[in-house]
Amino acid sequence: MSKVFTALAVSVDGYITGRAPGAGRGLGDGTMLFDWYFDGDTPSQVFDGFKLSEPSARVFDGLAGRVGATLAGRNTYEHSGHFGGGGPHPTARLIVLSHRPSPEITEQQTLVTTGIEDAVKAAREAAGDKDVALMGGGVVTEALKAGLVDEVTLHQVPILLGGGRPFFQSLPEHVRLRLIEVVPAPGVTHLHYAVER
Ligand SMILES: NC(=O)c1ccc[n+]([C@@H]2O[C@H](COP(=O)([O-])OP(=O)(O)OC[C@H]3O[C@@H](n4cnc5c(N)ncnc54)[C@H](OP(=O)(O)O)[C@@H]3O)[C@@H](O)[C@H]2O)c1
């Protein structure tokens, strides 16, 4: 069965955006979380225009190559300009989780308003034999609460942002992780965990 994972760029104090993210403002004052996408000399084989350090390209393309569908929260969808009517990944279908209708949803996108289980099910179906990537702290937390996450990767950037949207919100109980791999790279450390059940 396909896996459900999340791999987000995060500050050392746990934020996936800076302050005041939003439509037209991207990550707010946290744009440096994405610097490592572009400040290397190894082109991504999956994402046009990305030039990473060699170790980051290996980790990034390894993950990107697994993605068959992306499941994003409504905030990520709104803050990213509806992904231009497509999705964040060049080939994977985008599923959006929200409590309310979205007039902007296109034929290339799927909106789910009936909860995280249905959203992950729709994403798994769209992914086929590939994996599902989760985007947004709210969606990641909902999926963790429902026991639906297999792996978590922190692309940890050495900065304390001091505020923003957290990768992980509060959970009803602890979730144990098992460290699979650590890859130090220029400007970012890639921490790959399995979720223990
Ligand atoms: N650093 C990175 O790598 C990275 C990656 C991805 C995203 N981001 C950024 O992270 C920010 C968004 O993160 P976030 O944590 O604020 O939000 P999010 O997870 O993208 O979206 C949360 C929203 O999704 C909907 N939702 C969540 N759980 C639901 C459920 N069980 N049922 C129905 N709807 C549900 C709700 O929308 P409604 O109630 O409004 O319908 C909720 O407010 C954006 O600024 C984005 O750009 C950063």
PDBQT file of the ligand as one rigid body, heavy atoms in Angstrom, charges set to zero:
ROOT
HETATM    1  N1  LIG A 201       7.657  25.305   4.829  1.00  0.00    +0.000 N 
HETATM    2  C1  LIG A 201       7.067  24.448   4.014  1.00  0.00    +0.000 C 
HETATM    3  O1  LIG A 201       7.696  23.516   3.462  1.00  0.00    +0.000 OA
HETATM    4  C2  LIG A 201       5.586  24.571   3.763  1.00  0.00    +0.000 A 
HETATM    5  C3  LIG A 201       4.923  23.536   3.096  1.00  0.00    +0.000 A 
HETATM    6  C4  LIG A 201       3.545  23.594   2.957  1.00  0.00    +0.000 A 
HETATM    7  C5  LIG A 201       2.853  24.706   3.402  1.00  0.00    +0.000 A 
HETATM    8  N2  LIG A 201       3.534  25.719   3.994  1.00  0.00    +0.000 N 
HETATM    9  C6  LIG A 201       2.818  26.907   4.460  1.00  0.00    +0.000 C 
HETATM   10  O2  LIG A 201       2.059  26.550   5.603  1.00  0.00    +0.000 OA
HETATM   11  C7  LIG A 201       0.946  27.437   5.697  1.00  0.00    +0.000 C 
HETATM   12  C8  LIG A 201      -0.336  26.660   5.928  1.00  0.00    +0.000 C 
HETATM   13  O3  LIG A 201      -0.243  25.821   7.035  1.00  0.00    +0.000 OA
HETATM   14  P1  LIG A 201      -1.418  25.798   8.115  1.00  0.00    +0.000 P 
HETATM   15  O4  LIG A 201      -1.012  24.864   9.193  1.00  0.00    +0.000 OA
HETATM   16  O5  LIG A 201      -1.788  27.201   8.448  1.00  0.00    +0.000 OA
HETATM   17  O6  LIG A 201      -2.678  25.252   7.302  1.00  0.00    +0.000 OA
HETATM   18  P2  LIG A 201      -3.051  24.033   6.343  1.00  0.00    +0.000 P 
HETATM   19  O7  LIG A 201      -2.797  22.732   6.995  1.00  0.00    +0.000 OA
HETATM   20  O8  LIG A 201      -2.511  24.267   4.985  1.00  0.00    +0.000 OA
HETATM   21  O9  LIG A 201      -4.646  24.286   6.243  1.00  0.00    +0.000 OA
HETATM   22  C9  LIG A 201      -5.449  24.222   7.399  1.00  0.00    +0.000 C 
HETATM   23  C10 LIG A 201      -6.882  24.302   6.941  1.00  0.00    +0.000 C 
HETATM   24  O10 LIG A 201      -7.240  23.108   6.254  1.00  0.00    +0.000 OA
HETATM   25  C11 LIG A 201      -8.597  22.789   6.541  1.00  0.00    +0.000 C 
HETATM   26  N3  LIG A 201      -8.643  21.562   7.336  1.00  0.00    +0.000 N 
HETATM   27  C12 LIG A 201      -7.681  21.053   8.149  1.00  0.00    +0.000 A 
HETATM   28  N4  LIG A 201      -8.126  19.926   8.726  1.00  0.00    +0.000 NA
HETATM   29  C13 LIG A 201      -9.389  19.723   8.277  1.00  0.00    +0.000 A 
HETATM   30  C14 LIG A 201     -10.369  18.719   8.500  1.00  0.00    +0.000 A 
HETATM   31  N5  LIG A 201     -10.137  17.682   9.326  1.00  0.00    +0.000 N 
HETATM   32  N6  LIG A 201     -11.553  18.822   7.852  1.00  0.00    +0.000 NA
HETATM   33  C15 LIG A 201     -11.790  19.842   6.996  1.00  0.00    +0.000 A 
HETATM   34  N7  LIG A 201     -10.893  20.836   6.762  1.00  0.00    +0.000 NA
HETATM   35  C16 LIG A 201      -9.716  20.774   7.384  1.00  0.00    +0.000 A 
HETATM   36  C17 LIG A 201      -9.151  23.949   7.339  1.00  0.00    +0.000 C 
HETATM   37  O11 LIG A 201      -9.594  24.915   6.394  1.00  0.00    +0.000 OA
HETATM   38  P3  LIG A 201     -10.990  25.719   6.475  1.00  0.00    +0.000 P 
HETATM   39  O12 LIG A 201     -11.568  25.477   7.849  1.00  0.00    +0.000 OA
HETATM   40  O13 LIG A 201     -10.602  27.125   6.224  1.00  0.00    +0.000 OA
HETATM   41  O14 LIG A 201     -11.854  25.179   5.407  1.00  0.00    +0.000 OA
HETATM   42  C18 LIG A 201      -7.911  24.439   8.058  1.00  0.00    +0.000 C 
HETATM   43  O15 LIG A 201      -8.010  25.748   8.513  1.00  0.00    +0.000 OA
HETATM   44  C19 LIG A 201       0.874  28.202   4.382  1.00  0.00    +0.000 C 
HETATM   45  O16 LIG A 201       1.333  29.520   4.566  1.00  0.00    +0.000 OA
HETATM   46  C20 LIG A 201       1.804  27.419   3.468  1.00  0.00    +0.000 C 
HETATM   47  O17 LIG A 201       2.400  28.215   2.455  1.00  0.00    +0.000 OA
HETATM   48  C21 LIG A 201       4.875  25.671   4.206  1.00  0.00    +0.000 A 
ENDROOT
TORSDOF 0
